[in-house]
Each structure stands twice: as structure tokens, then as C-alpha cells.
Amino acid sequence: MSSRSRGIAILELLTGHPWGLSVTEIADQLAIPAAATVRVLSSLVASGYVHGSGKDGHYRLSPKLPALGLAFLGASGVTDLVQPILDDLAKKTGELVRIAIISTDKLTWVAKSQGARSGLLYDPEAAADVYLPASANGQAWLCCLPDAEIRRLVNDHDINRPGFGSGAPQTFAELMKAIEIARQQGYASVRDSYAVGTSAMAIPIMRRATRRPIGTLSVAGPTMRMTEARMREIFPWLQSSAKELEAASGSSPLFAVQ
């Protein structure tokens, strides 16, 4: 792995640890030699992307990288075009609404809106990339693809990762069964899969010209509220919002990234 690749890997790791990690923790999690980890961290600190604390020996992201991301999302039209659509759907459903964009072989969270104002809330600290097998968003994308392409994107080593709920697919066969159900009912749905006690539904956002998926839109909340009956009630709203996003996608370069 090159120094540049290691630097990117460290930045991606630190996005999930706002309080920072030690050199040892970073090196262990990324399987990078400690000496090389120190060199890369020193470069990231010098460039202003990472803060290093001599007090506790932890390294964490500086505001510079998130600021760049927010600036890009603002310039790409997410704030003006996408956020009002998400806010409207969140208000109708009273649940967490999120959009993820397809970029090459990954699905990446880019925006959200929380509709629940009190009571039980589901608003996870999401990693940048969506774990495809266990998430409604991931399954919504996969159900648009040929089976051979699904196998390429999700190999056996990607199934049954630790840290997800008991409802997550344990085998590739279980994943394909969930995808087939999604194809039949028109939306992907998961229960106790991405997180215990939560359920979600999602559909793809399609590009009008090619009818290929460019992203996914989801509604998620506590399982006690996100029942099958409630999902069927939400489905028309989800479809309508996805079509609005489809129409808006032509005005934003964010959706052109493939």
C-alpha cells in the first residue's frame, strides 16, 4: 500500500472515531507498520487534515476535511436541490430519511433529514460508505443489478461481518433471497439488520436517460414503528420523493459521479 493509499485509509478510519485513535489503534486496524503509520500521520498533521494530541496521544480529524466535504455538497446542489425533498419526506414519515450516491463500486451517504422530534430516535453515526448486504440502501441498489454483478460487488468475505444485527444476511444465498423479495415488492426492507431494534426501507433513484441507478433513498426508524404495514403506507411517499430526486439529479454534478 502506497503512502497516499495509507493516508486515505487513515482519513476514512478516523471519520468513524471523532474522539480520535492512538497510533497503535490505527496501525492495528489498518494492518500498517507503526513506523509507517507515524510517518503518514505526521504528513496529515502538517497538511492540516488531522490533529495530533500530545496530551493523550490520539489523532483525530480536523475540521478541514469535513469543511471541504460540506463545501462540495453545497456547490453540487445538495443543499438547494436535495435537502428540501429529504426534509419533506422526513416530515411526512416522522422518521430518519437518508440518501446515498453510487460512485464506482461503492454507495456513499451524502445527506439526511431527521423527522422524529421526540420519543425513540434512530440517527446512527454512519460510516462514509454503506455496507451493502445488511442495509436497505445497499439491497435497493443490488436489486437493480444482474446476479453476476451482485456476486462481484459482494463476495463471500463481505457477508456476515461483525457489528451488525441478527437480521443481517449470513450467507450469499440469504442475501439473494432478500434481493428477490425486494424486486417483487418494489422496495428493499431490513429488520434488526444494520442495527438492532431498527428497520428500514429503501428504493433506488434512477437516471432518466439510461434507467440505471444513481443512488438510493431510505426511511429508517425503530422497528416498533417501522412495521410492514407502516412501510406499505410510506412506500408511495418514498416513490414520489425518489422521482423528485431523479428529476433534480440532472442539475447536480454529484449524481454524475459513477
N, C-alpha and C positions, 0 to 999 in steps of 0.2 A: 504494500500500500504506500503510495507516494505521500509526501508531506502535505500536499494540497488535499488529498483524499482524507488524510488523517484529520486535518483541520476542519473539514466539512463534517466528518463523523463526530468530532468533539462538539461542534456547534449544535448539531442535531441532538446529541445526547443531552446537552445542557438545557435545551428547550424544555425538557420534562423535569428539570430539577432547579426551580427558581432560587432555592437557597444554596445552590452550588454543590460541588463534589470535590473530594480531595484528589490529588494526583493518583494515588493508589486506586481509588474507586474508578476513576476514568480509565486508567490503564487496564484494570481487570475487566471492566465491562466491554471494552473495545478490543481487548487482546493486543494491545500495543505495548512495547517495552517502556518501562518507566522513564528511562533517559530520553527516549524519543517523544514521549508524552510531554515532558518538561520543556523540550525544545519547541514543540508546536504551541504549547500554551504560552510560552514566552512571546512567540510571534503574534499570537492572537491578542495578548495583553498590549503589546506595543502598537498594534493596529487599532486598538480601542474597542474591539468586539467582545472582549472578556475582561472582567475584573478579577484580579488575584488578591486574596486577603492574607496578609502575613499573620493576622491575628489567629485565624483558625485553620489556615492552610487550604481553604476551599476556593474554588474558581467558579464563577457564575457569569451568565451573560450580562453585558452592559446594555443600556437602553438603545445603543446604536443599531444593532441588528433588528430588533422589533420596530424601531422607528423607520428603518428602510422598508420593512415589510408593509407597515401601515401607509407609508408614502406611495408605495407601488399600488396597493389596493385602492387608495384614493384616486390616483391618476388613472387606474384601469377602469374606473366607473363603478366599483363595487358599492361605494358609499351612496352614490346618487341613483344608480340603477337597481342594484340588488337588494340593499338593506330595506327599503320600503316594502318590497314584496315579502321578505322574511318577517318583518315586523307585523305585517297584516295577517300572515298565516299564523304566527305565534299568538296574536291576539284572539283569533278565531278558535284556535285549539286549546289555548291555555297551557301549552307545553313548549319544550325546547325544540326549536327549528334550526337545522344546520344545512349548509351547502358545502359540497366538496367538488373539486375540479379534477378532471383526468389530465395527467401530464405523463406522457410516455406510458410506463407500466405502473404508475402509482396513482392513487386517489388521495388528494390533499385537502384537509379542512381549510376553508378560507373565510367563512363568515357564519354568524349565528344570531339568533334572537330568542330571548327567554320570555315565554308567555305567562308562566306561573309567577304570581306575585306573593303568594303566601302558601302555607302548608308544605307538603312534600315537594322538593325541587330536585330535578336532575340536571346538573350542569357540570360535566366532568372536566378535569384538566386534560384535555386531549393532546396526544402527540400530533406532530405535524401531519404524518401520513396515517391513513385509515388502514386498520388491519382487516383485510378483505373477508376472510371466511366467517368471522364472528359478528360482523356488523351488517345492519340492514343496508347501509350505503354501499358497502362492498358487494353484497349479494345482488343489489339492484343493478350495479354495473355488470357483474359477471353474467347475469341472466340475459344480457344483450349479446353475448359473445358465443361463438361456436365452442363446443365442448373441448376441442383440441386447444383452443386459445386459453380456456379456463385452466386446463392442465398445465399449460406453460406458465401462466401467472401464479398459480397456486400449486406448488409441488407438495409431495408428502411431508417434507420437512416444515412446511408452513402451517400444517394442520395441528391442532391441539397444543398451541403454545400455552405456557403457564400464565396466570394472571387474568384469565377471562372466566366467565361464568359457566355453570354446568350445562347451560343450553347451547353452548358453542359447539359446532360440529367437531367430532372427534376423529373422523376419517374423511377421505375424499368422497367416498360413497355417500356419507351423510350430508356433505356439502352439496353434492349434485342433487340429492333429494330435495333439499331446501330450495335450490335454484329452480327445480322443476315446479315446485309449489308456487314460487314467485311468478314464474311465467304464466301459470294457469290463472292466478288470482289478480294479476296485473300490478302487484307491488310486492316487495320483499318485506318480510317481517321477522323479527327475532325476539325471544323472551329469555331473560336471565342468561344472555349470551355475551354481549360486550361488557356488561356489568350486572352483577347480581341484583335482583329486585327491580330491574328496569326492562322496558320493552320499547321497541322502535319499529317504524315502518319507513320505507323509502322507495322512490321511483327515480328512473334516470331522467336527465334533461337531455333532449336530443337536438342535434343541429338540423335545422330545417332542410337545408340543401341536400345533405347526404343521408339523413336519418341515422346518423351514428351518435352514440352517447358522448357528451362533452362534460358531464358532471352528474351529480346526484343530489336529491333534496330529501330531507328526512324530518320526521316528527318523532320525538322520544320523550318518555316520561316514566314515572313509577308504574310497575306492572298492574297495581291495583286500579289505576285509572286507564291505562292503555290496554284495555281488553279487546278481544276480537270484534265485538260489537262496536266499540268506540273507533277502532281502526276503519271499519267499513263506513262509519259516519264521516270520518276525517278524509277518506280517500278522494271524494270529489273536490274538496278544497285543495288537497295536495296536488291533484292533477291540474287544476286551474292555475295554481302558483307556478308549477313546472312549465306550463305553456307560456306564462308571462316571462319567466326567466329565459325560455327558449327564444322568445321574441326580442328580449333585451340583449341577448348574447351577441348579436351582430354588431352592437355598439360598443363592445368592450373587448380589448385585446387579451384580457385574461382568459377568455374562452377560446382563444385561438391557439393556446399552448397545447400541443399534443405530443 
